[in-house]
Amino acid sequence: MTDLSIKNNSRNSVDKKASWRDYYEMCKPRVVMMMILTSLVGMFLAVPGTIPLSVLIWGNLGIALVASAGAVINHLIDHRIDTIMQRTLKRPIPQGKVTPMQALIFAMGICLLGMLILIFLVNPLCGWLTLASFVGYAIVYTGYLKRATPQNIVIGGLSGAMPPLLGWTAVTGTVDPGGLLLVLIIFAWTPPHFWPLAIHRKKDYAKTDIPMLPVTHGDALTKLHSLLYTIIMLIVSLLPYLTGMSGIIYLTAALILGGGFLYRSVELMLGSNPASAMKTFRYSIFYLIALFIALLLDHYI
């Protein structure tokens, strides 16, 4: 898309008014809901019994608000490239429904509200760790790493892996090995989750200045990296059982789900079906949700 067409699109959109749905969309609700699922599991695994209702409600609300703020900042920083990429062209800021300043004020408002909830109604450690996760995703990853290196998703994946530790810390007020192990699982899962999507959207990324691995090094190397990280993820996923954190129910689920992920990654690497990338991406979402549910079931059965 040329600069002239971008300007024309902006002028044609100036009269559009934002609705609550536009602000809701900028919060990336499906991503945040997935993060809250892992936060919930972290909470339940942190204690042998029940969780105080106040921590359950306020902890997840605060984490969700700060995570949503990070998503809005992501929309804000990326709004120029969003006008270039086909999949993001209809986002609220490129469409002119929400101005960058409105997005910034909204993000800072919900971030502050989330932080106040966590610090005063949960515990300060959970609040500051959540803020660190926000800075890592919104500023370090989106603002710098995403444009600095093809390994952006690997290095920046740590901030997105934090929710189970945040949930754990909300309950205990401490940083414990169990919570860190849950972070490690998501950290190892992130590259083989995202790279198939990057392969599918390679043409879109090629139009921007973002050095995604398929654009800089090609599909073949990206598929190999994705397979190698899938193997690492599968090994890491066994650690809850090997450390005594979980039992046979979780081990069985981890092996079955991991086997399915490995099959998808091998199919992606060796096959020639263009649909394999999105099949792998969709399976990766199912995998993480099912794996964390298995952790929860194993904890209480």
C-alpha positions in Angstrom: 0.0 0.0 0.0 1.4 3.4 -1.0 1.7 6.4 1.3 -1.0 8.2 -0.7 -3.4 5.3 -0.3 -2.7 5.2 3.4 -3.4 8.9 3.8 -6.6 8.6 1.7 -7.7 5.6 3.9 -7.1 7.7 7.0 -9.1 10.7 5.6 -12.0 8.5 4.6 -12.0 7.0 8.1 -11.8 10.1 10.1 -15.5 10.4 10.6 -15.9 6.9 12.0 -16.7 6.8 15.7 -15.3 4.2 18.1 -17.6 1.9 20.0 -16.7 -0.2 23.0 -16.1 -3.1 20.6 -13.1 -1.3 19.1 -11.5 -0.8 22.5 -12.4 -4.4 23.4 -10.8 -5.6 20.1 -7.5 -3.7 20.9 -7.3 -5.7 24.2 -6.9 -9.0 22.2 -9.6 -10.7 24.4 -8.9 -14.2 23.1 -5.2 -14.0 23.8 -5.9 -12.5 27.3 -8.5 -15.2 28.1 -5.9 -17.9 27.3 -3.4 -16.1 29.5 -6.0 -16.0 32.3 -6.5 -19.8 31.9 -2.8 -20.3 32.6 -2.9 -17.8 35.5 -5.8 -19.8 37.0 -3.9 -23.0 36.8 -0.9 -21.4 38.4 -3.2 -20.3 41.2 -4.7 -23.7 41.8 -1.3 -25.5 41.6 0.2 -23.2 44.1 -1.8 -24.6 47.0 -3.1 -28.0 47.9 -6.5 -26.8 48.8 -8.8 -23.9 47.8 -7.9 -20.4 46.8 -9.2 -17.4 48.7 -12.1 -16.0 46.6 -10.8 -12.5 46.8 -7.4 -13.5 45.3 -9.2 -15.6 42.6 -11.3 -12.6 41.5 -9.0 -9.6 42.0 -5.9 -11.4 41.0 -7.2 -12.5 37.6 -9.0 -9.2 37.0 -5.8 -7.2 37.7 -3.6 -9.5 35.5 -6.2 -9.3 32.7 -6.3 -5.5 32.8 -2.6 -5.2 32.7 -2.3 -7.8 29.9 -5.0 -6.0 28.0 -3.1 -2.7 28.3 0.0 -4.5 26.8 -2.2 -5.6 23.9 -3.4 -2.0 23.3 0.2 -0.7 23.3 1.0 -3.4 20.8 -1.8 -2.0 18.6 -0.5 1.5 19.1 3.2 0.8 18.3 2.3 -1.3 15.3 -0.4 0.9 13.9 1.7 2.1 10.9 2.6 -1.4 9.8 -1.0 -2.5 10.4 -2.0 -0.3 7.5 0.3 -2.4 5.3 -0.6 -5.9 6.4 -3.8 -7.3 5.0 -4.8 -9.1 8.2 -4.4 -6.0 10.4 -5.8 -3.3 8.1 -9.2 -3.3 9.7 -7.9 -2.8 13.3 -9.4 0.2 15.1 -6.4 2.6 14.8 -5.6 2.0 11.1 -9.3 2.4 10.4 -9.3 5.8 12.2 -11.9 4.7 14.7 -9.4 5.2 17.6 -6.6 7.8 17.6 -3.2 6.9 18.8 -3.6 9.3 21.8 -7.0 7.7 22.7 -5.3 4.3 22.6 -2.5 5.4 24.8 -4.8 7.0 27.4 -7.0 3.9 27.4 -3.9 1.6 27.8 -2.4 3.6 30.6 -5.8 3.8 32.4 -6.5 0.1 32.5 -2.8 -0.6 33.3 -3.0 1.7 36.3 -6.3 0.2 37.4 -4.9 -3.3 37.1 -1.8 -2.4 39.1 -3.8 -0.7 41.9 -5.9 -3.9 42.2 -2.9 -6.2 42.3 -0.8 -4.1 44.7 -3.6 -3.2 47.2 -6.0 -6.1 46.9 -3.7 -9.0 46.1 0.0 -8.5 46.9 2.8 -6.1 45.8 5.1 -8.8 44.4 2.3 -10.0 42.0 1.7 -6.4 41.0 5.4 -5.6 40.2 5.9 -8.9 38.4 2.8 -8.2 36.3 4.2 -4.7 35.5 7.5 -6.3 34.5 5.6 -8.6 32.1 3.8 -5.6 30.6 7.1 -3.7 30.0 8.7 -6.8 28.6 5.9 -7.4 26.1 4.7 -3.8 25.2 8.0 -2.0 25.3 10.9 -4.4 25.0 9.3 -6.9 22.6 6.9 -4.8 20.5 9.0 -1.6 20.6 12.4 -3.1 20.0 13.0 -6.9 19.7 10.2 -7.4 17.1 12.1 -5.2 14.7 15.7 -6.0 15.8 16.2 -9.8 15.3 14.6 -12.8 13.6 14.8 -14.5 17.0 12.4 -11.9 18.4 9.7 -14.4 19.3 12.2 -16.6 21.2 13.8 -13.8 23.3 10.5 -11.9 23.7 8.5 -15.0 24.6 9.4 -14.8 28.3 7.0 -11.9 28.9 4.1 -13.8 27.3 5.0 -16.9 29.4 4.6 -15.1 32.8 0.8 -15.5 33.6 1.0 -18.8 35.4 3.8 -17.4 37.7 1.7 -14.3 38.2 -1.2 -16.5 39.3 1.0 -18.6 41.5 2.5 -15.4 43.1 -1.0 -13.9 43.6 -1.7 -16.8 46.0 1.6 -17.4 47.7 3.2 -13.9 47.6 6.5 -15.7 46.6 8.3 -16.8 43.5 8.6 -20.6 43.7 10.1 -23.3 41.4 6.7 -24.7 40.5 5.6 -21.4 39.1 8.8 -20.9 37.2 8.4 -24.4 35.7 5.0 -23.4 34.3 6.7 -20.3 32.8 9.3 -22.6 31.2 6.6 -24.7 29.5 5.0 -21.7 27.8 8.4 -20.2 27.0 9.4 -23.4 25.1 5.9 -23.6 23.5 5.9 -20.0 22.1 8.4 -20.5 19.1 6.7 -23.6 17.6 3.3 -21.9 18.2 4.2 -18.7 16.4 6.5 -19.7 13.6 3.9 -21.7 11.7 1.7 -18.5 11.8 4.6 -16.4 10.5 5.1 -18.9 7.7 1.4 -18.6 6.7 1.7 -14.8 6.8 5.1 -14.5 5.3 4.0 -12.3 2.4 2.4 -9.8 4.8 5.5 -9.6 7.0 7.7 -9.2 3.9 5.9 -5.9 3.2 7.1 -4.5 6.6 10.4 -3.9 8.3 9.8 -6.7 10.8 12.5 -9.4 10.4 10.4 -12.5 11.0 12.4 -15.7 10.5 10.5 -17.0 7.4 11.2 -13.6 5.7 14.9 -13.4 6.6 15.9 -17.0 6.4 13.2 -18.8 4.4 10.5 -21.4 5.2 12.8 -24.4 5.3 15.0 -23.1 8.1 11.9 -21.8 10.0 10.2 -25.2 9.8 13.4 -26.9 11.1 13.6 -24.4 14.0 9.9 -25.1 14.7 10.5 -28.8 14.8 13.6 -28.5 17.1 11.7 -26.2 19.5 8.7 -28.7 19.5 11.1 -31.4 20.7 12.5 -29.1 23.4 8.9 -28.2 24.4 8.0 -31.9 24.6 10.9 -32.6 26.9 10.1 -29.5 29.1 6.5 -30.6 29.3 7.6 -33.8 31.1 9.3 -31.9 34.0 6.2 -31.5 36.1 5.9 -35.3 36.3 9.7 -35.8 36.7 9.9 -33.3 39.5 6.9 -34.8 41.4 4.7 -31.7 40.8 2.2 -33.8 38.8 1.3 -37.5 38.4 0.3 -40.1 35.9 -2.8 -38.3 34.6 -0.7 -35.3 33.5 2.1 -37.5 32.1 -0.3 -39.4 29.9 -1.9 -36.2 28.6 1.5 -34.5 28.1 2.8 -37.5 26.0 -0.4 -37.7 23.9 -0.7 -34.0 23.3 3.0 -33.7 22.7 3.0 -36.5 20.2 0.2 -34.7 18.3 2.3 -31.5 18.3 5.4 -33.4 17.1 3.3 -35.0 14.3 2.1 -31.6 13.1 5.6 -30.2 13.2 7.1 -33.1 11.2 4.2 -32.8 8.7 4.9 -29.1 8.4 8.6 -29.7 7.8 8.4 -32.6 5.3 5.0 -31.9 3.7 4.1 -29.5 0.9 0.5 -28.7 1.9 0.2 -24.9 2.3 -2.5 -25.6 4.9 -0.1 -27.4 7.3 1.1 -24.1 8.8 -2.3 -23.0 10.0 -3.1 -26.6 11.1 0.0 -26.6 13.3 -0.8 -23.1 14.6 -4.3 -24.1 15.6 -3.2 -27.3 17.2 -0.6 -25.4 19.2 -3.4 -23.4 20.8 -5.4 -26.5 21.6 -2.3 -28.2 22.9 -1.5 -25.5 25.5 -5.1 -25.2 26.7 -5.5 -29.0 27.1 -2.1 -29.4 28.7 -2.9 -26.8 31.4 -6.3 -28.3 32.0 -4.5 -31.7 32.4 -2.3 -30.1 35.0 -5.3 -28.9 36.9 -7.2 -32.2 36.7 -4.1 -34.1 37.9 -3.7 -31.7 40.8 -7.2 -32.4 42.2 -8.0 -36.0 41.1 
